[in-house]
Amino acid sequence: MNNVKLTDVVWYALRITYSREIALKDHLDTLGIENFIPMRYVIIEKNNKKTRKLVPVVHNLIFIHTTRLALNELKSRMGILYPIRYIMDRETRTPVVVPEKQMRDFISIAGTYDDQVIYLDNAEINFKKGDRVRITGGLFAGVEGELVRVKGDRRVVVSIQGVMAIATTFIHPSLLEPVN
């Protein structure tokens, strides 16, 4: 997506230092700027008590849906409090822009907080290319991705190039259709 204009509303993948992603999210929410942080539940034991806590999957990562002009303004106004940096595409040397459909599919899976959803880093997403499929029913209906085997199960992977990927829970073959 190299031909993105400064005024196009798109999804940007960004890094924020010192694990301030939740504070930035809260601030963006008050400004009415759409954003997303992949989260998951973890069990934390403190003083022999176990509690379930929702935490970011990857610290310092946030996706923001806005224009480049608005994001640059935000960066300049909040630079000291929230040091935001673009995640850059190494080939084009431009900020990573996530296509709308791909981001919505990613949010559909990551927003469930399902324990069986698997997050994959860049080293793990060098899988052999599989068939492009669309899920036709269930919780992930409409999600498009690549059919792969992960830990012995058929799963649909939605990948955000150069950032991360997410694999659904097991998907029964009757809920899949090929995408051309």
Backbone as a chain_set.jsonl record, in Angstrom:
{"seq": "MNNVKLTDVVWYALRITYSREIALKDHLDTLGIENFIPMRYVIIEKNNKKTRKLVPVVHNLIFIHTTRLALNELKSRMGILYPIRYIMDRETRTPVVVPEKQMRDFISIAGTYDDQVIYLDNAEINFKKGDRVRITGGLFAGVEGELVRVKGDRRVVVSIQGVMAIATTFIHPSLLEPVN", "coords": {"N": [[0.835, -1.194, 0.0], [1.722, 1.348, -0.958], [0.835, 3.722, -2.08], [-0.609, 5.406, -0.322], [-2.326, 8.242, 0.677], [-1.71, 11.276, 2.558], [-4.074, 12.032, 3.731], [-5.713, 9.835, 3.814], [-7.704, 7.57, 5.633], [-6.443, 5.008, 7.386], [-5.21, 1.867, 8.738], [-2.556, 1.954, 10.948], [0.37, 0.326, 12.059], [1.994, 0.584, 15.062], [4.677, 1.37, 17.347], [5.062, 1.884, 20.823], [7.005, 3.136, 23.365], [8.252, 1.822, 26.525], [6.121, 0.237, 27.518], [3.649, 1.621, 27.461], [1.273, 1.257, 26.145], [-1.416, 0.746, 26.948], [-2.118, 3.046, 28.374], [-1.89, 4.906, 26.284], [-3.89, 3.914, 24.616], [-6.183, 4.402, 26.2], [-6.101, 7.201, 26.189], [-6.399, 7.728, 23.42], [-8.952, 6.653, 23.08], [-10.482, 8.513, 24.531], [-10.192, 10.66, 22.843], [-11.623, 9.794, 20.723], [-10.456, 8.302, 18.718], [-10.116, 5.525, 16.735], [-8.672, 2.458, 17.726], [-6.563, -0.417, 18.372], [-5.434, -2.99, 20.482], [-3.899, -6.059, 20.615], [-4.949, -8.421, 22.943], [-4.761, -10.702, 25.759], [-5.782, -13.144, 28.209], [-4.064, -13.791, 31.241], [-2.855, -15.8, 33.934], [-2.109, -14.626, 37.045], [-0.124, -14.973, 39.859], [-0.172, -13.905, 43.126], [0.769, -13.387, 46.383], [-0.086, -16.0, 47.069], [-2.554, -16.057, 45.803], [-4.479, -16.529, 42.948], [-5.13, -14.662, 40.098], [-6.987, -13.644, 37.25], [-5.928, -11.824, 34.528], [-6.234, -9.317, 32.04], [-3.984, -8.697, 29.521], [-1.635, -7.017, 27.285], [-0.767, -8.793, 24.304], [1.583, -8.413, 22.892], [3.865, -6.325, 24.135], [4.164, -2.784, 23.799], [2.969, -2.488, 21.293], [0.558, -1.145, 19.115], [-2.353, -0.581, 17.16], [-3.55, 1.93, 15.08], [-6.28, 3.67, 13.724], [-6.446, 6.011, 11.521], [-5.626, 9.156, 9.85], [-2.52, 9.885, 8.184], [-1.672, 12.507, 8.519], [-3.121, 13.301, 10.84], [-2.047, 11.484, 12.641], [0.666, 12.208, 12.643], [0.397, 14.744, 13.781], [-0.588, 14.032, 16.279], [1.622, 12.58, 17.213], [3.523, 14.664, 17.426], [2.357, 16.346, 19.345], [2.096, 14.698, 21.608], [4.527, 13.535, 22.005], [6.506, 13.355, 24.107], [5.152, 12.332, 26.342], [3.879, 10.05, 25.265], [5.812, 8.322, 23.473], [5.624, 7.597, 20.259], [6.287, 5.423, 17.539], [6.477, 4.744, 14.08], [6.038, 1.503, 12.646], [8.159, 0.313, 10.322], [8.102, -0.624, 6.866], [10.463, -2.655, 5.541], [11.222, -2.982, 2.878], [9.938, -0.961, 1.308], [10.422, 1.221, 2.817], [8.491, 2.735, 4.125], [5.826, 3.619, 6.416], [4.197, 0.813, 7.972], [1.149, -0.155, 6.71], [-1.94, -1.475, 7.364], [-4.212, -3.321, 5.51], [-7.734, -2.605, 5.385], [-9.719, -4.776, 5.441], [-8.104, -6.932, 6.206], [-7.274, -6.05, 8.747], [-9.727, -5.901, 10.09], [-10.432, -8.608, 10.058], [-8.351, -9.615, 11.617], [-8.899, -8.315, 14.056], [-11.369, -9.504, 14.572], [-10.638, -12.095, 15.278], [-8.606, -11.772, 17.288], [-9.967, -10.201, 19.121], [-11.575, -11.878, 20.617], [-10.382, -13.043, 22.818], [-9.929, -15.707, 23.233], [-8.609, -18.623, 24.662], [-7.541, -20.603, 23.043], [-6.711, -19.41, 20.758], [-3.888, -18.667, 18.828], [-0.997, -16.714, 18.914], [1.415, -15.68, 16.62], [4.832, -15.009, 15.979], [7.047, -13.132, 13.785], [9.09, -14.986, 13.084], [7.787, -17.389, 13.204], [5.879, -17.308, 11.204], [6.72, -18.057, 8.745], [5.537, -20.081, 7.253], [4.679, -22.768, 5.027], [3.046, -21.803, 2.101], [-0.421, -21.911, 2.094], [-3.825, -22.738, 1.173], [-5.986, -20.019, 0.361], [-8.691, -19.124, 2.309], [-12.154, -18.679, 3.31], [-14.031, -18.277, 6.228], [-17.133, -19.645, 6.839], [-19.07, -19.862, 8.801], [-20.016, -19.719, 12.325], [-18.154, -18.33, 15.111], [-16.081, -16.91, 13.821], [-17.065, -16.173, 11.331], [-16.854, -14.996, 8.003], [-14.221, -14.169, 8.142], [-11.162, -14.02, 6.409], [-8.315, -15.838, 5.415], [-5.265, -17.737, 5.576], [-5.159, -21.198, 5.2], [-3.707, -23.364, 7.434], [-1.69, -25.854, 9.121], [-1.383, -25.908, 12.492], [0.134, -26.903, 15.355], [-0.946, -29.443, 14.889], [-3.645, -29.052, 14.255], [-6.164, -27.878, 11.926], [-6.15, -24.578, 11.083], [-7.046, -21.136, 10.591], [-5.034, -18.598, 9.465], [-4.446, -15.21, 9.988], [-2.421, -12.809, 8.807], [-0.384, -10.045, 9.564], [1.699, -8.477, 7.695], [5.087, -8.444, 8.466], [4.645, -7.715, 11.087], [2.912, -9.321, 12.92], [1.083, -12.401, 13.37], [-2.032, -14.18, 13.603], [-3.629, -17.123, 14.672], [-6.623, -18.9, 14.269], [-8.838, -20.825, 16.42], [-9.354, -24.423, 16.132], [-10.819, -25.073, 13.012], [-13.598, -26.476, 11.555], [-13.707, -28.355, 8.53], [-16.132, -28.114, 7.108], [-16.919, -25.539, 7.482], [-15.451, -23.943, 5.863], [-14.567, -22.188, 2.874], [-13.095, -21.928, -0.377], [-11.118, -19.099, -1.411], [-10.653, -17.121, -4.176]], "CA": [[0.0, 0.0, 0.0], [2.65, 2.475, -1.025], [0.211, 4.931, -2.586], [-1.51, 5.959, 0.676], [-2.215, 9.695, 0.802], [-1.648, 11.77, 3.931], [-5.432, 12.238, 4.239], [-6.452, 8.568, 3.799], [-7.855, 6.916, 6.934], [-5.957, 3.634, 7.274], [-4.683, 1.285, 9.973], [-1.103, 1.999, 11.102], [0.965, -0.478, 13.125], [2.914, 1.493, 15.744], [5.34, 0.986, 18.598], [5.142, 2.901, 21.865], [8.026, 2.646, 24.295], [8.048, 1.685, 27.967], [4.853, -0.436, 27.805], [2.594, 2.616, 27.697], [0.226, 1.055, 25.149], [-2.751, 0.845, 27.547], [-2.345, 4.472, 28.653], [-2.129, 5.547, 24.993], [-5.216, 3.463, 24.175], [-7.168, 5.167, 26.972], [-6.064, 8.575, 25.688], [-6.997, 7.722, 22.083], [-10.387, 6.429, 23.262], [-11.104, 9.78, 24.933], [-10.181, 11.537, 21.664], [-12.493, 9.204, 19.712], [-9.636, 7.733, 17.641], [-10.203, 4.072, 16.777], [-7.381, 1.808, 17.934], [-6.679, -1.808, 18.803], [-4.278, -3.666, 21.066], [-4.183, -7.484, 20.835], [-4.873, -8.724, 24.376], [-5.076, -12.069, 26.181], [-5.834, -13.341, 29.655], [-3.002, -14.565, 31.87], [-3.056, -16.05, 35.364], [-1.039, -14.019, 37.842], [-0.174, -15.417, 41.246], [0.404, -12.928, 44.044], [0.397, -13.725, 47.758], [-0.801, -17.278, 46.996], [-3.869, -15.885, 45.182], [-4.409, -16.476, 41.493], [-6.111, -13.783, 39.465], [-6.955, -13.628, 35.786], [-5.741, -10.432, 34.129], [-6.139, -9.055, 30.608], [-2.726, -7.987, 29.254], [-1.264, -7.008, 25.862], [-0.042, -9.951, 23.792], [2.908, -7.893, 22.573], [4.01, -4.995, 24.72], [4.626, -1.678, 22.949], [2.342, -2.537, 19.976], [-0.808, -0.635, 19.015], [-2.82, -0.265, 15.818], [-4.371, 3.134, 15.121], [-7.047, 3.891, 12.492], [-6.516, 7.461, 11.343], [-4.844, 9.638, 8.713], [-1.105, 10.129, 8.495], [-1.592, 13.881, 9.033], [-3.595, 13.299, 12.228], [-1.09, 10.724, 13.439], [1.86, 13.057, 12.814], [0.023, 15.792, 14.742], [-0.658, 13.343, 17.567], [3.0, 12.287, 17.613], [4.224, 15.886, 17.82], [1.75, 16.877, 20.568], [2.234, 13.795, 22.741], [5.795, 12.832, 21.836], [7.232, 13.092, 25.349], [4.32, 11.471, 27.185], [3.663, 8.795, 24.546], [6.726, 8.26, 22.33], [5.102, 6.683, 19.247], [7.108, 5.263, 16.338], [5.917, 3.903, 13.026], [6.727, 0.281, 12.269], [8.475, 0.583, 8.922], [8.262, -1.696, 5.894], [11.895, -2.609, 5.183], [11.412, -2.893, 1.43], [9.507, 0.332, 0.764], [10.836, 2.264, 3.764], [7.309, 3.531, 4.468], [5.141, 3.012, 7.561], [3.348, -0.342, 7.697], [-0.281, 0.125, 6.649], [-2.667, -2.74, 7.329], [-5.469, -3.184, 4.757], [-8.945, -2.581, 6.216], [-10.304, -6.121, 5.598], [-7.156, -7.736, 6.971], [-7.315, -5.594, 10.136], [-11.029, -6.308, 10.659], [-10.333, -10.044, 10.294], [-7.433, -9.764, 12.749], [-9.642, -7.905, 15.255], [-12.401, -10.523, 14.808], [-10.03, -13.237, 15.972], [-7.899, -11.337, 18.494], [-10.906, -9.591, 20.059], [-12.33, -12.891, 21.359], [-9.59, -13.413, 23.999], [-10.024, -17.159, 23.36], [-7.338, -19.234, 25.066], [-7.023, -21.484, 21.998], [-6.153, -18.592, 19.68], [-2.426, -18.671, 18.939], [-0.29, -15.59, 18.298], [2.66, -16.117, 16.002], [5.708, -13.892, 15.639], [7.583, -13.182, 12.416], [9.875, -16.202, 12.855], [6.881, -18.529, 13.097], [4.923, -17.195, 10.106], [7.333, -18.476, 7.489], [4.975, -21.376, 6.936], [4.459, -23.044, 3.613], [1.819, -21.16, 1.661], [-1.578, -22.79, 1.982], [-4.96, -22.208, 0.428], [-6.731, -18.884, 0.913], [-10.037, -19.583, 2.622], [-13.072, -17.816, 4.042], [-14.815, -19.023, 7.205], [-18.528, -19.388, 6.476], [-19.992, -19.914, 9.937], [-19.434, -19.703, 13.653], [-17.639, -17.099, 15.703], [-15.19, -16.2, 12.901], [-17.703, -16.095, 10.009], [-16.43, -13.869, 7.176], [-12.778, -13.978, 8.226], [-10.384, -14.631, 5.335], [-6.912, -16.025, 5.757], [-4.583, -18.856, 4.962], [-5.363, -22.454, 5.917], [-2.439, -23.998, 7.791], [-1.707, -26.749, 10.274], [-0.629, -25.394, 13.626], [0.004, -27.842, 16.467], [-1.751, -30.583, 14.475], [-5.016, -28.677, 13.907], [-6.394, -26.947, 10.82], [-6.486, -23.244, 11.583], [-6.954, -20.066, 9.61], [-4.082, -17.595, 9.939], [-4.495, -13.86, 9.444], [-1.074, -12.293, 9.02], [-0.092, -8.647, 9.288], [3.057, -8.626, 7.19], [6.168, -7.755, 9.154], [4.278, -7.351, 12.455], [2.54, -10.525, 13.641], [-0.013, -13.176, 12.79], [-2.871, -14.832, 14.599], [-4.275, -18.337, 14.162], [-7.887, -19.208, 14.935], [-8.979, -22.159, 17.004], [-9.63, -25.409, 15.098], [-11.96, -24.773, 12.155], [-14.065, -27.678, 10.865], [-13.68, -28.154, 7.074], [-17.449, -27.746, 6.579], [-17.089, -24.094, 7.658], [-14.463, -23.259, 5.038], [-14.734, -22.16, 1.418], [-11.909, -21.34, -0.997], [-11.148, -17.716, -1.892], [-9.782, -17.033, -5.366]], "C": [[0.874, 1.249, 0.0], [1.983, 3.788, -1.424], [-0.835, 5.507, -1.628], [-1.247, 7.456, 0.787], [-2.21, 10.092, 2.273], [-3.029, 11.92, 4.56], [-6.28, 10.971, 4.215], [-6.52, 8.003, 5.222], [-7.516, 5.44, 6.742], [-5.503, 3.149, 8.652], [-3.157, 1.329, 9.945], [-0.699, 1.087, 12.257], [2.061, 0.375, 13.744], [3.522, 0.857, 16.985], [5.285, 2.186, 19.546], [6.057, 2.347, 22.946], [7.517, 2.571, 25.729], [6.689, 1.108, 28.35], [3.73, 0.532, 28.176], [1.402, 2.442, 26.764], [-1.184, 1.201, 25.725], [-3.082, 2.309, 27.856], [-2.624, 5.226, 27.355], [-3.51, 5.173, 24.477], [-6.308, 4.259, 24.888], [-7.258, 6.6, 26.472], [-6.723, 8.672, 24.303], [-8.507, 7.507, 22.154], [-11.102, 7.721, 23.654], [-11.147, 10.776, 23.775], [-11.091, 11.011, 20.548], [-11.74, 8.644, 18.519], [-9.646, 6.217, 17.782], [-8.81, 3.462, 16.865], [-7.624, 0.385, 18.405], [-5.353, -2.295, 19.347], [-4.655, -5.138, 21.222], [-3.944, -7.83, 22.307], [-5.169, -10.203, 24.603], [-5.118, -12.111, 27.705], [-4.643, -14.171, 30.108], [-3.37, -14.749, 33.346], [-1.849, -15.5, 36.099], [-1.214, -14.469, 39.284], [0.556, -14.403, 42.117], [-0.125, -13.227, 45.442], [-0.482, -14.978, 47.813], [-2.233, -17.161, 46.484], [-3.673, -15.767, 43.681], [-5.519, -15.571, 40.977], [-5.906, -13.822, 37.961], [-6.926, -12.164, 35.34], [-5.61, -10.327, 32.611], [-4.911, -8.188, 30.35], [-2.449, -7.964, 27.752], [-0.487, -8.268, 25.491], [1.401, -9.564, 23.512], [2.991, -6.491, 23.164], [4.562, -4.028, 23.675], [4.005, -1.671, 21.554], [0.913, -2.026, 20.06], [-1.113, -0.361, 17.547], [-3.753, 0.93, 15.928], [-4.971, 3.376, 13.747], [-7.27, 5.393, 12.333], [-5.76, 7.858, 10.078], [-3.396, 9.846, 9.144], [-0.921, 11.534, 9.05], [-2.0, 13.938, 10.501], [-2.609, 12.574, 13.136], [0.193, 11.518, 13.668], [1.598, 14.172, 13.817], [-0.008, 15.211, 16.153], [0.745, 13.057, 18.096], [3.719, 13.538, 18.102], [3.668, 16.466, 19.126], [2.045, 16.016, 21.783], [3.565, 13.068, 22.753], [6.528, 12.484, 23.111], [6.451, 12.115, 26.228], [4.129, 10.089, 26.569], [4.567, 8.764, 23.317], [6.324, 7.176, 21.326], [6.069, 6.645, 18.067], [6.379, 4.371, 15.342], [6.71, 2.608, 12.95], [6.92, 0.396, 10.767], [8.57, -0.703, 8.102], [9.697, -1.604, 5.384], [12.131, -2.457, 3.692], [11.093, -1.498, 0.896], [9.953, 1.518, 1.614], [9.714, 3.271, 4.036], [6.652, 2.872, 5.676], [4.254, 1.847, 7.129], [1.889, 0.104, 7.786], [-0.986, -1.212, 6.482], [-3.965, -2.523, 6.551], [-6.687, -3.35, 5.674], [-9.512, -3.984, 6.477], [-9.406, -7.004, 6.454], [-7.2, -7.35, 8.455], [-8.616, -6.008, 10.798], [-11.034, -7.817, 10.951], [-9.451, -10.329, 11.506], [-8.153, -9.428, 14.054], [-10.722, -8.932, 15.595], [-11.847, -11.705, 15.593], [-9.422, -12.803, 17.301], [-8.846, -10.767, 19.546], [-11.717, -10.576, 20.874], [-11.675, -13.264, 22.683], [-9.653, -14.916, 24.27], [-8.653, -17.737, 23.679], [-6.717, -20.098, 23.974], [-6.504, -20.721, 20.789], [-4.653, -18.515, 19.902], [-1.854, -17.459, 18.223], [1.052, -16.096, 17.8], [3.524, -14.898, 15.73], [6.277, -14.104, 14.24], [8.348, -14.459, 12.123], [8.972, -17.41, 12.621], [5.954, -18.468, 11.886], [5.558, -17.47, 8.749], [6.844, -19.865, 7.119], [4.823, -21.524, 5.437], [3.101, -22.479, 3.221], [0.71, -22.177, 1.474], [-2.673, -22.122, 1.165], [-5.565, -21.008, 1.15], [-8.157, -19.352, 1.117], [-10.838, -18.5, 3.333], [-13.857, -18.723, 4.991], [-16.275, -18.642, 7.009], [-19.495, -19.419, 7.649], [-19.253, -19.875, 11.251], [-18.928, -18.336, 14.058], [-16.819, -16.262, 14.726], [-15.755, -16.08, 11.491], [-17.264, -14.832, 9.277], [-14.942, -13.609, 7.178], [-12.106, -14.703, 7.063], [-8.935, -14.734, 5.774], [-6.367, -17.233, 5.045], [-4.764, -20.1, 5.825], [-4.01, -23.109, 6.163], [-2.676, -25.004, 8.919], [-0.81, -26.134, 11.333], [-0.912, -26.328, 14.79], [-0.977, -28.962, 16.144], [-3.182, -30.277, 14.064], [-5.057, -27.779, 12.686], [-6.856, -25.628, 11.415], [-6.383, -22.256, 10.437], [-6.069, -18.979, 10.216], [-4.321, -16.288, 9.212], [-3.172, -13.227, 9.822], [-1.013, -10.813, 8.685], [1.393, -8.605, 8.986], [4.061, -7.79, 7.968], [5.865, -7.401, 10.601], [3.982, -8.603, 13.275], [1.451, -11.248, 12.875], [-0.795, -13.796, 13.928], [-3.547, -16.019, 13.931], [-5.536, -18.59, 14.961], [-7.778, -20.499, 15.724], [-9.215, -23.124, 15.849], [-10.889, -25.005, 14.334], [-12.341, -26.044, 11.406], [-14.121, -27.401, 9.365], [-15.03, -27.739, 6.474], [-17.715, -26.25, 6.688], [-16.12, -23.284, 6.814], [-14.869, -23.289, 3.568], [-13.509, -21.501, 0.81], [-12.161, -19.902, -1.452], [-10.186, -17.646, -3.07], [-8.957, -15.788, -5.369]], "O": [[0.753, 2.101, 0.88], [2.514, 4.86, -1.133], [-1.848, 6.042, -2.078], [-0.109, 7.89, 0.966], [-2.655, 9.329, 3.13], [-3.152, 11.936, 5.785], [-7.459, 11.023, 4.563], [-5.512, 7.963, 5.928], [-8.213, 4.718, 6.028], [-5.424, 3.926, 9.603], [-2.536, 0.801, 9.023], [-1.344, 1.077, 13.305], [2.959, 0.841, 13.041], [2.96, -0.06, 17.582], [5.438, 3.336, 19.134], [5.89, 1.209, 23.385], [6.502, 3.168, 26.089], [6.154, 1.453, 29.403], [2.958, 0.276, 29.1], [0.605, 3.365, 26.6], [-2.065, 1.731, 25.048], [-4.205, 2.755, 27.621], [-3.497, 6.092, 27.321], [-4.227, 6.027, 23.955], [-7.249, 4.734, 24.252], [-8.35, 7.154, 26.343], [-7.507, 9.586, 24.047], [-9.258, 8.104, 21.383], [-12.2, 7.996, 23.169], [-12.028, 11.635, 23.723], [-11.307, 11.695, 19.547], [-12.303, 8.52, 17.431], [-9.24, 5.679, 18.813], [-7.887, 3.89, 16.172], [-8.737, 0.022, 18.787], [-4.295, -2.054, 18.767], [-5.638, -5.444, 21.897], [-2.871, -7.564, 22.849], [-5.753, -10.87, 23.748], [-4.573, -11.246, 28.39], [-4.258, -15.135, 29.446], [-4.105, -13.946, 33.921], [-0.71, -15.866, 35.81], [-2.298, -14.365, 39.858], [1.723, -14.082, 41.892], [-1.336, -13.307, 45.648], [-1.492, -15.01, 48.515], [-3.042, -18.063, 46.702], [-2.824, -15.015, 43.203], [-6.681, -15.695, 41.364], [-4.792, -14.01, 37.472], [-7.785, -11.369, 35.722], [-4.951, -11.152, 31.979], [-4.799, -7.085, 30.884], [-2.972, -8.803, 27.018], [0.343, -8.749, 26.262], [2.328, -10.297, 23.854], [2.273, -5.584, 22.741], [5.326, -4.413, 22.789], [4.466, -0.918, 20.696], [0.152, -2.412, 20.948], [-0.234, 0.042, 16.787], [-4.649, 0.945, 16.772], [-4.278, 3.301, 12.733], [-8.174, 5.966, 12.941], [-5.307, 6.997, 9.324], [-3.101, 9.966, 10.333], [-0.108, 11.742, 9.951], [-1.31, 14.549, 11.317], [-2.366, 13.0, 14.266], [0.746, 11.5, 14.768], [2.473, 14.511, 14.615], [0.484, 15.825, 17.1], [1.025, 13.263, 19.277], [4.45, 13.481, 19.09], [4.423, 17.017, 19.926], [2.226, 16.543, 22.88], [3.708, 12.068, 23.456], [7.123, 11.41, 23.196], [7.026, 11.183, 26.791], [4.208, 9.077, 27.265], [4.134, 9.141, 22.228], [6.634, 5.999, 21.508], [6.6, 7.673, 17.645], [5.751, 3.379, 15.712], [7.922, 2.609, 13.167], [5.953, 0.558, 10.024], [9.053, -1.729, 8.581], [10.096, -0.57, 4.847], [13.13, -1.869, 3.279], [11.87, -0.921, 0.134], [9.871, 2.669, 1.187], [9.945, 4.474, 4.16], [6.889, 1.693, 5.939], [3.639, 1.883, 6.063], [1.453, 0.662, 8.793], [-0.671, -1.985, 5.577], [-4.743, -1.632, 6.894], [-6.663, -4.139, 6.618], [-9.76, -4.337, 7.63], [-9.886, -7.735, 7.32], [-7.168, -8.222, 9.322], [-8.611, -6.427, 11.955], [-11.575, -8.252, 11.967], [-9.773, -11.19, 12.325], [-8.039, -10.158, 15.039], [-10.968, -9.204, 16.77], [-12.519, -12.246, 16.47], [-9.7, -13.412, 18.334], [-8.557, -10.842, 20.74], [-12.48, -10.162, 21.747], [-12.355, -13.755, 23.584], [-9.454, -15.351, 25.404], [-7.658, -17.385, 23.046], [-5.504, -20.31, 23.968], [-5.918, -21.319, 19.886], [-4.195, -18.321, 21.028], [-2.183, -17.202, 17.065], [1.737, -16.853, 18.489], [3.017, -13.863, 15.299], [6.02, -15.122, 13.598], [8.264, -14.975, 11.009], [9.353, -18.346, 11.918], [5.304, -19.462, 11.563], [4.978, -17.141, 7.714], [7.63, -20.724, 6.72], [4.838, -20.549, 4.685], [2.118, -22.663, 3.938], [0.881, -23.181, 0.781], [-2.463, -21.076, 0.549], [-5.648, -20.979, 2.377], [-8.768, -19.914, 0.207], [-10.286, -17.544, 3.878], [-14.294, -19.807, 4.602], [-16.62, -17.46, 7.011], [-20.651, -19.028, 7.49], [-18.028, -19.982, 11.298], [-19.235, -17.323, 13.429], [-16.853, -15.033, 14.791], [-14.991, -15.902, 10.542], [-17.293, -13.736, 9.838], [-14.44, -12.9, 6.305], [-12.433, -15.852, 6.765], [-8.399, -13.834, 6.421], [-6.92, -17.697, 4.048], [-4.549, -20.06, 7.036], [-3.259, -23.376, 5.225], [-3.719, -24.999, 9.574], [0.369, -25.874, 11.096], [-2.067, -26.524, 15.168], [-1.748, -29.387, 17.005], [-3.874, -31.166, 13.568], [-4.125, -27.017, 12.427], [-7.836, -25.576, 12.159], [-5.713, -22.513, 9.437], [-6.316, -18.503, 11.324], [-4.391, -16.248, 7.984], [-2.837, -13.116, 11.001], [-1.525, -10.377, 7.654], [2.232, -8.685, 9.883], [3.901, -6.577, 8.108], [6.722, -6.845, 11.287], [4.711, -8.916, 14.216], [0.96, -10.762, 11.856], [-0.309, -13.923, 15.052], [-3.981, -15.94, 12.782], [-5.527, -18.506, 16.189], [-6.751, -21.178, 15.695], [-9.272, -22.695, 14.696], [-11.9, -24.639, 14.935], [-11.514, -26.627, 10.705], [-14.542, -26.317, 8.962], [-15.062, -27.079, 5.436], [-18.64, -25.741, 6.054], [-15.977, -22.078, 7.016], [-15.432, -24.268, 3.08], [-12.935, -20.599, 1.42], [-13.277, -19.543, -1.829], [-9.034, -18.068, -2.964], [-8.177, -15.566, -6.295]]}, "num_chains": 1, "name": "protein.A"}
